[in-house]
């Protein structure tokens, strides 16, 4: 995700749009978008999803510019070689299958550590599925709250406010975002 700020700025400028245009469409401030474009903020995936939608590209196209439309094999050894991206919200993630842009869903591997994740509900377009691989967490969706452990999954409308709370030192989980 090292080149993400430049990629966002480049896409916005190619479309001859201002920071205000994109910020307004995303529902956040020009200041926040400016910090993202300058690399001073590492936004959560929900924020990146909104920026991608405003720019008319998929999340994979926004994050990974060398995308191909093909079968993507993701060996564990390759994923481990790429450092996880840490967000300002406090969790880290690996973007999975970024090499394939034309997809209906976007998988992520998230790592959330107790005491590092900042509370704050998020929303984004589409649907989301999470599946816990390791650890335990409480996941809030709308007015409900669910405690999940290894093997537990949760499928929900991502336009509802949602947030996570690690209950163990570390939680590793798969999240799949799908557009509408």
C-alpha positions in Angstrom: 0.0 0.0 0.0 3.1 2.2 -0.2 2.0 3.9 -3.4 -1.7 4.3 -2.4 -1.6 8.0 -1.7 -0.1 8.8 -5.1 -2.5 6.4 -6.8 -5.5 8.2 -5.2 -4.2 11.6 -6.2 -3.4 10.4 -9.7 -6.8 8.9 -10.3 -8.5 12.0 -8.9 -6.4 14.3 -11.1 -6.9 12.2 -14.2 -10.7 12.7 -13.7 -10.1 16.4 -13.3 -11.8 16.4 -9.9 -11.0 18.3 -6.8 -10.3 17.1 -3.3 -13.7 18.6 -2.3 -15.5 16.7 -5.1 -14.2 13.3 -3.8 -14.5 14.2 -0.1 -18.1 15.3 -0.5 -19.0 12.2 -2.4 -17.4 10.0 0.3 -19.0 12.0 3.1 -15.8 13.1 4.8 -13.7 16.3 5.1 -11.3 17.7 2.5 -8.7 17.7 5.3 -9.0 13.9 5.8 -8.7 13.2 2.0 -5.7 15.5 1.8 -4.0 13.6 4.7 -4.7 10.3 2.9 -3.3 11.7 -0.4 -0.2 13.0 1.3 0.4 9.7 3.1 -0.1 11.3 6.6 -3.1 9.0 7.3 -3.5 5.2 6.7 -7.3 4.9 6.4 -9.4 1.9 7.3 -10.6 -0.4 4.5 -14.1 1.1 4.8 -12.7 4.5 4.0 -10.7 3.1 1.0 -13.9 1.4 -0.2 -15.7 4.8 -0.3 -12.8 6.5 -2.1 -12.6 3.7 -4.7 -16.4 4.0 -5.3 -16.1 7.8 -5.7 -13.3 7.3 -8.2 -15.2 4.7 -10.1 -12.7 1.9 -9.5 -12.7 -1.3 -7.5 -10.9 -1.5 -4.3 -8.3 -3.8 -5.8 -7.7 -1.4 -8.7 -7.2 1.4 -6.2 -4.8 -0.5 -4.0 -2.9 -2.6 -6.6 -2.4 -1.0 -10.0 -0.7 -4.1 -11.6 -4.0 -6.1 -11.7 -4.8 -8.9 -14.1 -8.0 -10.6 -15.0 -7.0 -14.2 -14.3 -7.0 -17.0 -11.8 -5.0 -15.9 -8.8 -3.1 -18.4 -6.6 -2.1 -16.9 -3.3 0.6 -19.1 -1.6 1.0 -18.6 2.1 4.7 -18.0 1.6 4.0 -15.0 -0.8 1.5 -13.4 1.6 4.0 -13.6 4.4 6.6 -11.8 2.3 4.4 -8.7 2.0 4.1 -6.6 5.1 0.6 -6.0 6.3 -0.8 -2.5 6.0 -1.7 -0.9 9.4 -4.5 1.5 9.4 -5.1 4.6 11.6 -8.0 2.6 13.2 -5.3 0.2 14.7 -5.8 -3.0 12.8 -3.6 -4.5 10.0 -4.7 -6.2 6.8 -3.4 -8.1 3.9 -5.3 -7.5 0.6 -5.9 -10.9 -0.9 -6.3 -11.5 -4.7 -5.4 -7.9 -5.6 -3.9 -9.2 -8.9 -7.5 -9.7 -10.2 -9.4 -6.5 -10.6 -12.6 -7.7 -12.2 -14.1 -9.5 -9.3 -17.4 -9.4 -7.5 -15.8 -9.7 -4.0 -12.7 -8.5 -2.3 -11.1 -10.8 0.4 -8.9 -9.5 3.2 -6.9 -11.1 6.0 -7.2 -8.9 9.1 -5.2 -8.9 12.3 -6.6 -6.9 15.2 -4.8 -6.7 18.5 -6.4 -5.9 21.8 -5.7 -2.4 23.0 -4.6 -1.2 19.5 -8.0 -1.0 17.7 -9.7 2.3 18.2 -13.4 2.3 18.6 -15.5 3.9 15.9 -18.2 2.5 13.8 -17.8 2.4 10.0 -20.0 1.9 7.0 -19.5 1.2 3.3 -21.5 0.0 0.4 -22.2 -3.6 -0.2 -22.2 -6.7 2.0 -19.5 -8.1 4.2 -18.7 -11.6 5.5 -16.2 -12.3 8.3 -14.8 -15.6 9.4 -12.7 -15.9 12.6 -9.5 -17.9 12.2 -7.8 -17.3 15.5 -8.8 -15.5 18.8 -12.1 -14.0 19.9 -13.8 -10.7 19.2 -17.1 -8.9 19.7 -18.5 -7.5 16.4 -21.1 -4.8 16.5 -23.5 -4.5 13.6 -26.3 -2.0 13.8 -27.8 -2.3 17.3 -26.7 -6.0 17.7 -23.5 -7.4 19.1 -22.0 -10.8 18.4 -19.2 -12.7 20.1 -17.2 -14.7 17.6 -14.4 -17.3 18.0 -12.5 -19.6 15.7 -14.9 -21.0 13.1 -17.6 -18.5 13.6 -18.8 -16.3 10.8 -21.0 -13.2 10.3 -22.7 -12.0 7.1 -24.2 -8.5 7.1 -25.2 -5.4 5.1 -22.1 -3.2 5.3 -24.2 -0.1 5.1 -25.2 -0.7 8.7 -22.7 0.8 11.2 -20.2 -1.9 12.3 -17.1 -2.1 14.5 -15.0 -4.8 16.1 -13.6 -5.2 19.6 -10.8 -7.8 20.1 -11.4 -9.9 23.2 -8.1 -11.8 23.1 -4.6 -10.5 22.6 -4.8 -11.1 18.8 -7.7 -11.9 16.4 -7.0 -13.1 12.9 -10.0 -13.2 10.6 -11.0 -13.4 6.9 -13.3 -10.6 5.6 -14.9 -10.6 2.2 -16.4 -7.4 0.9 -18.9 -7.6 -2.0 -20.4 -4.7 -3.9 -24.0 -4.3 -4.9 
